Amino acid sequence: MSDTTELTYEQKVEKLDEILTRLDNSETPIDKLAEDVKEGARLIKELDKKLKQVETEVLDAFKELDNV
């Protein structure tokens, strides 16, 4: 499993897309299947967390504008 903490959001999406494409095309060797699924799940969690963080920041920015 690789470390994805330093990747940008877009790089994580690309990596997840690569994993999903391999899985969809049955290109993942059986010995690597569990690893790919776990990495995909971890990427999904990281991406979801980032989206929620950005959503909160954007909503807070709009609230600040309403108070101007």
N, C-alpha and C positions, 0 to 999 in steps of 0.2 A: 504494500500500500504506500502511496506517495504522500508527501506532505503538501497540502494545498493551502496552508495558511497565508503564504506570501503571494498567492495568485490574485489577480483582480477578479471582480465579479464576472466580467466577460470571459476571462480565461477559464474560470470554473464552469461556466455554461458550456463553453467549447469542449472541455474535458468530459463533462457529463454527456454531451451529445455524442462524442466519440464512443463512450462506453455503451450508451443506448443503441447506437448503430451496430456495434459489434454484437451486442446481445440479440438485437432484432434479426441480424443476418446469420445468427448461429456461428459467428466467427471466433467466439471466445472458447479457448480450450477448456475442457472440463476441469483441469487442475487450477485454472485461473477464474473460474466462474464465481465462486463464493467471494473471492477478493474483489472482482469487478462489481458485484452486487453491493457489497459493503461500502466500497468507495463511492458508488453512485448514491447510496443512501446518505452517506456523510456529506457529499456535495449538495444534495437536495436540502439537507438541514442547514448547511452553511448559507446557501443561497436564500432560503426562506428567512433566516435570521437577519441577513443583510437587507432584504426587502422590507421587513418590518421596521428595522432601524431607520432606513431612509424615509419610509412612510411617516414615522413619528417626527423626524426632523423637518420634513416638508410641512406637515400639519402644524407644527410649532411655529414655523416661519410664517405661515398664513395667519395664525393667531396673533403673532406680533404685528403683522400688517394691519389687522383689524383694530389694534389698540393705538394706532398712529393717528 
